[in-house]
Amino acid sequence: MSNKIIPWKNGIKDGIPIALGYFAVSFTFGIVAKKAGLTPFQAVFMSAFNLTSAGQFGALALIGTSATYLEMALTQLIINLRYCLMSCSLSQKFEAGAGWPHRFMVAFGVTDEIFGVSVCKEGKLNPFYNYGLMSVSIAGWMLGTFCGVVSGEILPARIISALSVALYGMFIAVIVPPAKGNKLLTGIIISSMLLSLLFAQLPILSQISQGFKIIILTVAIAGIAALLFPVKEAAHEG
């Protein structure tokens, strides 16, 4: 039992900063959802089963234009396709005893921040660590959505604008600690930022959808880094 409870508690502890950041960001989503005509139940339901800020904000834009279900599904697939890569990568860190049910459950709760915290965890992952991350992070996302829907018209515009940048601060908090003292990781992060800027500014590349931009950059940067700077596996003790 301890091999489940302890990792779960550790996941909750590590997930508290994510939950706090999610609360601020989803609060803004709740405000936008209310303006789009969603009820509190509908907005919270979307946050519980979508778990992606880009996908949810994109969905609200499509709802506002009365888009078809097919268009909605394709847009969500493109925006969230990167999570397939993240889930496949994360599954390689699981302990040998983690079966497919655990892998599928963890894949459901993969977000950029949860993935970032999980891959930076030393050693093999226990699925219950991710369950701890998910339980507190998803709760923060849902609670922020609910509060945003309920009190969307109360807060001043300046506060709402400030809350909208909280996600970027959370990204910085995730990537900076592991990059300290690691020149290779720092170089990869800087290269990612420069290539992302290139994709955003060049006319031809800027036409690519945001979801596919992330897929292309992730595969290219990770592939080149793995090819040029392979990580040597530790020798197994006999």
C-alpha positions as CSV (number, residue, x, y, z in Angstrom):
1,M,0.0,0.0,0.0
2,S,2.9,2.4,0.8
3,N,4.2,2.1,-2.8
4,K,0.9,3.7,-3.8
5,I,0.1,6.2,-1.1
6,I,3.6,7.8,-0.8
7,P,4.0,8.4,-4.6
8,W,0.5,9.8,-4.6
9,K,1.2,12.2,-1.8
10,N,4.5,13.3,-3.5
11,G,2.5,13.9,-6.7
12,I,0.0,16.1,-4.8
13,K,2.8,18.1,-3.2
14,D,4.6,18.6,-6.5
15,G,1.3,19.4,-8.2
16,I,0.2,22.3,-5.9
17,P,2.2,24.9,-7.8
18,I,0.6,23.7,-11.0
19,A,-2.8,23.8,-9.5
20,L,-2.3,27.4,-8.3
21,G,-1.2,28.4,-11.8
22,Y,-4.1,26.5,-13.4
23,F,-6.5,28.3,-11.1
24,A,-5.4,31.7,-12.4
25,V,-5.4,30.7,-16.1
26,S,-8.7,28.8,-15.9
27,F,-10.3,31.7,-14.1
28,T,-9.7,33.7,-17.3
29,F,-11.2,30.8,-19.3
30,G,-14.3,30.8,-17.1
31,I,-14.7,34.6,-17.8
32,V,-14.5,34.0,-21.6
33,A,-16.8,30.9,-21.3
34,K,-19.4,33.0,-19.7
35,K,-19.2,35.6,-22.4
36,A,-19.6,32.8,-25.0
37,G,-22.8,31.8,-23.4
38,L,-21.8,28.6,-21.5
39,T,-23.4,27.7,-18.2
40,P,-21.2,27.0,-15.1
41,F,-21.8,23.3,-15.6
42,Q,-20.9,23.3,-19.2
43,A,-17.7,25.3,-18.6
44,V,-16.6,23.1,-15.7
45,F,-17.5,19.9,-17.7
46,M,-15.2,21.1,-20.5
47,S,-12.4,21.8,-18.1
48,A,-12.7,18.4,-16.6
49,F,-12.6,16.4,-19.8
50,N,-10.5,18.6,-22.1
51,L,-7.6,19.8,-19.9
52,T,-5.9,22.1,-22.4
53,S,-6.0,25.8,-22.3
54,A,-5.3,26.2,-26.1
55,G,-8.0,23.6,-27.0
56,Q,-10.6,25.1,-24.7
57,F,-10.0,28.7,-25.8
58,G,-10.1,27.5,-29.4
59,A,-13.3,25.6,-28.7
60,L,-14.9,28.8,-27.4
61,A,-13.9,30.6,-30.6
62,L,-15.5,27.9,-32.7
63,I,-18.6,27.9,-30.6
64,G,-18.9,31.6,-31.2
65,T,-18.9,31.1,-34.9
66,S,-21.4,28.2,-34.8
67,A,-18.8,25.8,-36.2
68,T,-19.7,22.2,-37.1
69,Y,-18.9,19.2,-34.8
70,L,-16.5,17.9,-37.5
71,E,-14.6,21.2,-37.5
72,M,-14.5,21.2,-33.8
73,A,-13.1,17.7,-33.6
74,L,-10.4,18.3,-36.2
75,T,-9.4,21.6,-34.5
76,Q,-9.0,19.8,-31.2
77,L,-7.1,17.0,-32.8
78,I,-4.6,19.4,-34.4
79,I,-4.2,21.6,-31.3
80,N,-3.8,18.6,-28.9
81,L,-1.8,16.3,-31.1
82,R,1.4,17.0,-29.2
83,Y,0.0,15.2,-26.2
84,C,0.4,12.0,-28.1
85,L,4.1,12.5,-28.2
86,M,4.2,13.5,-24.6
87,S,2.3,10.4,-23.5
88,C,4.5,8.1,-25.5
89,S,7.6,9.7,-24.1
90,L,6.2,9.6,-20.5
91,S,5.3,5.9,-20.8
92,Q,9.0,5.1,-21.2
93,K,9.6,6.3,-17.7
94,F,7.1,4.1,-16.0
95,E,8.1,1.2,-13.8
96,A,8.0,-2.2,-15.4
97,G,4.9,-3.2,-13.4
98,A,2.8,-0.3,-14.8
99,G,0.2,-1.9,-17.1
100,W,-1.8,-0.5,-19.9
101,P,-4.8,0.7,-17.8
102,H,-2.4,2.9,-15.8
103,R,-0.8,4.2,-18.9
104,F,-4.1,5.1,-20.4
105,M,-5.2,6.9,-17.2
106,V,-2.0,8.9,-17.0
107,A,-2.3,9.8,-20.7
108,F,-5.7,11.3,-20.0
109,G,-4.2,13.7,-17.6
110,V,-1.1,14.7,-19.6
111,T,-0.7,18.5,-19.9
112,D,2.4,20.5,-20.7
113,E,3.1,21.3,-17.1
114,I,2.3,17.8,-15.7
115,F,4.5,16.3,-18.4
116,G,7.3,18.8,-17.6
117,V,7.2,17.9,-13.9
118,S,7.0,14.2,-14.6
119,V,9.9,13.9,-17.0
120,C,12.1,15.9,-14.6
121,K,11.5,13.4,-11.9
122,E,14.6,11.3,-11.3
123,G,14.3,7.6,-11.8
124,K,11.3,5.6,-12.9
125,L,7.8,6.8,-12.4
126,N,5.1,5.3,-10.3
127,P,1.7,5.9,-12.0
128,F,0.3,6.9,-8.6
129,Y,2.7,9.9,-8.6
130,N,1.0,11.1,-11.7
131,Y,-2.4,10.4,-10.2
132,G,-1.4,12.8,-7.4
133,L,-0.3,15.4,-9.9
134,M,-3.5,15.0,-11.8
135,S,-5.9,15.0,-8.8
136,V,-4.7,18.4,-7.5
137,S,-4.0,20.0,-10.9
138,I,-7.3,19.1,-12.5
139,A,-9.1,20.2,-9.3
140,G,-7.4,23.6,-9.6
141,W,-8.3,23.9,-13.3
142,M,-11.9,23.1,-12.6
143,L,-12.2,25.3,-9.5
144,G,-10.7,28.3,-11.4
145,T,-13.1,27.7,-14.3
146,F,-16.1,27.7,-11.9
147,C,-15.0,30.9,-10.1
148,G,-14.3,32.6,-13.4
149,V,-17.8,31.8,-14.7
150,V,-19.5,32.9,-11.5
151,S,-17.6,36.2,-11.0
152,G,-16.5,37.0,-14.5
153,E,-18.2,40.4,-14.6
154,I,-17.0,41.5,-11.2
155,L,-13.2,41.9,-11.5
156,P,-11.6,45.0,-13.2
157,A,-10.2,44.6,-16.7
158,R,-6.6,45.1,-15.5
159,I,-6.8,42.1,-13.1
160,I,-8.4,39.9,-15.8
161,S,-5.5,40.9,-18.2
162,A,-2.9,40.0,-15.5
163,L,-4.4,36.6,-14.9
164,S,-4.2,35.8,-18.6
165,V,-0.4,35.8,-18.5
166,A,-0.1,33.4,-15.5
167,L,0.4,30.4,-17.7
168,Y,3.7,31.8,-19.1
169,G,5.0,32.3,-15.6
170,M,4.2,28.7,-14.8
171,F,6.1,27.5,-17.9
172,I,9.1,29.5,-16.7
173,A,8.9,27.9,-13.3
174,V,8.8,24.5,-14.8
175,I,11.8,24.8,-17.2
176,V,14.2,27.1,-15.3
177,P,15.1,24.8,-12.3
178,P,16.2,21.8,-14.4
179,A,18.1,24.1,-16.8
180,K,20.3,25.5,-14.1
181,G,23.8,24.0,-14.4
182,N,22.8,22.0,-17.5
183,K,24.3,23.7,-20.6
184,L,22.8,21.2,-23.0
185,L,19.3,21.7,-21.7
186,T,19.7,25.4,-21.6
187,G,20.8,25.3,-25.3
188,I,17.8,23.2,-26.3
189,I,15.5,25.6,-24.5
190,I,17.0,28.7,-26.2
191,S,17.0,26.9,-29.6
192,S,13.3,26.0,-29.1
193,M,12.5,29.7,-28.4
194,L,14.4,30.9,-31.4
195,L,12.8,28.4,-33.7
196,S,9.4,29.1,-32.4
197,L,9.9,32.8,-33.1
198,L,11.1,31.9,-36.6
199,F,7.9,29.8,-37.2
200,A,5.8,32.7,-36.0
201,Q,7.5,35.4,-38.1
202,L,8.3,33.8,-41.5
203,P,5.2,34.2,-43.8
204,I,5.4,30.6,-45.1
205,L,5.9,29.0,-41.7
206,S,3.4,31.2,-40.0
207,Q,0.6,29.7,-42.1
208,I,1.1,26.3,-40.3
209,S,-1.4,25.7,-37.6
210,Q,-0.3,26.1,-34.0
211,G,-0.7,22.4,-33.2
212,F,1.4,21.3,-36.1
213,K,4.0,23.9,-35.3
214,I,4.5,22.3,-31.9
215,I,4.6,18.8,-33.4
216,I,7.2,19.8,-36.0
217,L,9.4,21.7,-33.5
218,T,9.1,19.0,-30.8
219,V,10.1,16.1,-33.2
220,A,12.8,18.1,-34.9
221,I,14.5,19.5,-31.7
222,A,14.1,16.4,-29.7
223,G,15.4,14.2,-32.6
224,I,18.4,16.4,-33.3
225,A,19.3,16.6,-29.6
226,A,18.9,12.8,-29.2
227,L,21.1,12.2,-32.3
228,L,23.9,14.7,-31.4
229,F,23.8,14.3,-27.6
230,P,22.6,10.8,-26.7
231,V,22.1,10.1,-23.1
232,K,24.1,7.1,-22.0
233,E,22.2,4.5,-20.0
234,A,23.7,3.6,-16.6
235,A,25.2,0.2,-16.5
236,H,23.1,-2.3,-14.7
237,E,24.6,-3.7,-11.6
238,G,25.1,-7.4,-12.0
